Amino acid sequence: MSQAASVRLPAAERRAAIVAAALQVFGSGSYAGSTTAEIARAAGVSEPIIYRHFPSKKELWFACLDEAWSQLRTAIEAAATSVARVGSLASVDTEKRSPWSDPLLPNLWVQGVTEAAEDVELQRYLRAHVRDVHAFVAGMMREYQAAGAMPADRDPTAEAWLFLAGGLLRSFADRLGGVLGASEFAAIGRERRRWLSGSTETPSHA
């Protein structure tokens, strides 16, 4: 074990370090193919340390799902700040980093759906998680409407589901390769912002 790994960290810090390592392992592989031994190596700890903080691989995966959502929520809130500053969804700089630039969360969704068919507990957790993500995004869109950045006739509930669907599309592209390129995702983003903002301007494709 390395000198860095032998350092005794407070429990909360050790737990966070394990989750960070597990996100790398799960994010680059699959739920079934990722092992706690592999995660322990990535975290620089022994496997029993993993189980001291998480009773099972599934509980660790749940923690990873929550952390990935926390990271995405931060990106969404940053985008909302940009919208508030310019007063329009359509005017947000298209070169800014999209919330779906990192497909980590939707990749975990796909993993969860794959496993949920045979695991009722995982199915229940993932279902509640997806509803929470949807509720947050729908609430953000209602705030856009209240601020005049999004037309009142747009349906925040439906549009929030479309946002989540965009994440799944990003995961397909990441996992399969060659489905969509960066320019195609940029075009989708432009058209979604035009629709959500009610803009009638023709976007530049330069």
C-alpha positions as CSV (number, residue, x, y, z in Angstrom):
1,M,0.0,0.0,0.0
2,S,1.3,3.4,-0.9
3,Q,2.3,6.0,1.6
4,A,-0.7,8.2,0.5
5,A,-3.1,5.3,1.0
6,S,-1.7,4.6,4.5
7,V,-2.7,8.0,5.7
8,R,-5.6,7.7,8.1
9,L,-8.4,10.0,6.9
10,P,-11.5,11.1,8.8
11,A,-14.4,8.8,8.0
12,A,-16.3,11.4,5.8
13,E,-13.2,12.1,3.8
14,R,-12.4,8.4,3.3
15,R,-16.0,7.8,2.3
16,A,-15.8,10.6,-0.3
17,A,-12.5,9.3,-1.7
18,I,-14.0,5.8,-2.1
19,V,-17.0,7.2,-3.9
20,A,-14.7,9.3,-6.2
21,A,-12.8,6.1,-7.1
22,A,-15.9,4.1,-7.5
23,L,-17.3,6.7,-9.9
24,Q,-14.2,6.3,-12.1
25,V,-14.6,2.5,-12.1
26,F,-18.3,2.4,-12.6
27,G,-18.2,5.2,-15.1
28,S,-15.7,3.5,-17.4
29,G,-17.2,0.0,-17.1
30,S,-20.4,-1.6,-15.9
31,Y,-22.2,-2.4,-12.7
32,A,-21.8,-6.1,-13.1
33,G,-18.2,-5.9,-14.3
34,S,-17.0,-3.6,-11.6
35,T,-15.8,-5.2,-8.4
36,T,-15.1,-3.8,-5.0
37,A,-11.6,-5.2,-5.3
38,E,-11.0,-3.0,-8.3
39,I,-12.6,0.0,-6.6
40,A,-10.4,-0.6,-3.5
41,R,-7.3,-0.5,-5.7
42,A,-8.4,2.7,-7.4
43,A,-9.1,4.2,-4.0
44,G,-5.7,3.0,-2.6
45,V,-7.3,1.1,0.3
46,S,-7.9,-2.5,1.2
47,E,-11.2,-4.1,0.3
48,P,-12.4,-4.4,3.9
49,I,-12.2,-0.6,4.1
50,I,-14.8,-0.4,1.4
51,Y,-17.2,-2.6,3.4
52,R,-16.5,-0.6,6.5
53,H,-18.2,2.4,4.8
54,F,-20.6,0.6,2.5
55,P,-22.3,-2.7,3.3
56,S,-22.5,-3.8,-0.3
57,K,-21.4,-2.9,-3.9
58,K,-25.0,-1.8,-4.5
59,E,-25.0,0.7,-1.6
60,L,-21.7,2.1,-3.0
61,W,-23.4,2.4,-6.4
62,F,-26.3,4.3,-4.8
63,A,-23.8,6.7,-3.3
64,C,-22.2,7.1,-6.7
65,L,-25.5,7.8,-8.3
66,D,-26.2,10.5,-5.7
67,E,-22.8,12.1,-6.2
68,A,-23.1,12.1,-10.0
69,W,-26.4,13.9,-9.6
70,S,-24.9,16.4,-7.2
71,Q,-22.2,17.2,-9.8
72,L,-24.8,17.5,-12.6
73,R,-27.1,19.7,-10.5
74,T,-24.2,22.1,-9.9
75,A,-23.7,22.3,-13.7
76,I,-27.4,22.9,-14.2
77,E,-27.4,25.7,-11.6
78,A,-24.4,27.3,-13.3
79,A,-26.4,27.3,-16.6
80,A,-29.4,28.8,-14.8
81,T,-27.2,31.6,-13.5
82,S,-26.1,32.3,-17.1
83,V,-29.8,32.4,-18.2
84,A,-30.6,34.8,-15.4
85,R,-27.8,37.1,-16.4
86,V,-28.7,37.4,-20.1
87,G,-32.4,37.0,-19.5
88,S,-32.9,34.5,-22.3
89,L,-32.3,30.8,-22.9
90,A,-31.5,31.4,-26.6
91,S,-28.8,34.0,-25.8
92,V,-26.8,31.7,-23.6
93,D,-23.3,31.2,-25.1
94,T,-23.4,28.0,-27.0
95,E,-19.7,27.5,-26.3
96,K,-20.4,27.1,-22.6
97,R,-20.1,23.6,-21.3
98,S,-23.3,21.7,-21.6
99,P,-24.6,19.9,-18.5
100,W,-24.5,16.7,-20.6
101,S,-20.8,17.2,-21.7
102,D,-20.0,14.5,-19.1
103,P,-22.2,11.5,-19.6
104,L,-21.4,10.0,-16.2
105,L,-24.9,10.2,-14.7
106,P,-26.8,8.9,-17.7
107,N,-24.2,6.1,-18.0
108,L,-25.1,5.1,-14.4
109,W,-28.8,5.3,-15.4
110,V,-28.3,2.8,-18.2
111,Q,-26.4,0.5,-15.8
112,G,-29.2,0.8,-13.3
113,V,-31.9,0.0,-15.8
114,T,-29.9,-3.1,-16.9
115,E,-29.7,-4.4,-13.3
116,A,-33.1,-3.3,-12.2
117,A,-34.9,-6.0,-14.1
118,E,-33.7,-8.5,-11.5
119,D,-33.3,-6.2,-8.4
120,V,-36.4,-4.7,-6.9
121,E,-34.4,-2.6,-4.4
122,L,-32.3,-1.1,-7.2
123,Q,-35.4,-0.5,-9.3
124,R,-37.1,1.4,-6.4
125,Y,-34.0,3.5,-5.7
126,L,-33.4,4.4,-9.3
127,R,-37.1,5.2,-9.8
128,A,-37.1,7.6,-6.9
129,H,-33.8,9.2,-8.1
130,V,-35.1,9.8,-11.6
131,R,-38.2,11.4,-10.2
132,D,-36.1,13.7,-8.1
133,V,-34.0,14.7,-11.0
134,H,-37.1,15.4,-13.1
135,A,-38.7,17.4,-10.4
136,F,-35.6,19.6,-10.0
137,V,-35.4,20.3,-13.8
138,A,-39.1,21.0,-14.1
139,G,-38.9,23.4,-11.2
140,M,-35.9,25.1,-12.9
141,M,-38.0,25.6,-16.0
142,R,-40.9,27.0,-14.0
143,E,-38.4,29.6,-12.7
144,Y,-37.4,30.4,-16.2
145,Q,-41.1,31.0,-17.1
146,A,-41.6,33.2,-14.0
147,A,-38.5,35.2,-15.1
148,G,-39.8,35.6,-18.6
149,A,-36.9,33.6,-20.1
150,M,-39.3,30.8,-21.3
151,P,-42.8,31.2,-22.8
152,A,-45.7,30.4,-20.6
153,D,-47.1,27.9,-23.1
154,R,-44.2,25.5,-22.7
155,D,-44.9,22.5,-20.5
156,P,-42.1,22.3,-17.8
157,T,-43.0,18.8,-16.9
158,A,-42.8,17.5,-20.4
159,E,-39.7,19.5,-21.2
160,A,-37.9,18.2,-18.1
161,W,-38.5,14.6,-19.4
162,L,-37.0,15.7,-22.7
163,F,-34.0,17.0,-20.9
164,L,-33.5,13.6,-19.2
165,A,-34.0,11.9,-22.6
166,G,-31.1,14.0,-23.9
167,G,-28.9,12.6,-21.2
168,L,-29.7,9.1,-22.3
169,L,-28.9,10.0,-25.9
170,R,-25.6,11.3,-24.7
171,S,-25.0,8.0,-23.0
172,F,-25.8,6.0,-26.1
173,A,-23.3,8.1,-28.1
174,D,-20.6,7.7,-25.4
175,R,-21.1,3.9,-25.1
176,L,-21.6,3.0,-28.7
177,G,-19.5,5.6,-30.5
178,G,-20.3,7.1,-33.8
179,V,-24.0,7.7,-33.1
180,L,-23.7,11.5,-32.9
181,G,-20.7,13.9,-33.0
182,A,-20.0,17.1,-31.2
183,S,-21.5,19.2,-33.9
184,E,-24.7,17.3,-33.9
185,F,-25.0,17.7,-30.1
186,A,-24.3,21.4,-30.5
187,A,-27.1,21.6,-33.1
188,I,-29.5,19.8,-30.8
189,G,-28.7,22.2,-28.0
190,R,-29.3,25.2,-30.1
191,E,-32.6,24.0,-31.3
192,R,-33.7,23.0,-27.8
193,R,-32.8,26.5,-26.5
194,R,-34.6,28.1,-29.4
195,W,-37.8,26.2,-28.6
196,L,-37.6,26.7,-24.9
197,S,-37.0,30.4,-25.3
198,G,-39.6,31.0,-28.0
199,S,-36.9,32.6,-30.2
200,T,-37.7,33.0,-33.9
201,E,-34.1,33.8,-34.9
202,T,-32.4,31.5,-37.3
203,P,-29.4,30.0,-35.6
204,S,-25.9,30.4,-37.1
205,H,-24.4,27.1,-38.2
206,A,-20.9,28.5,-38.7
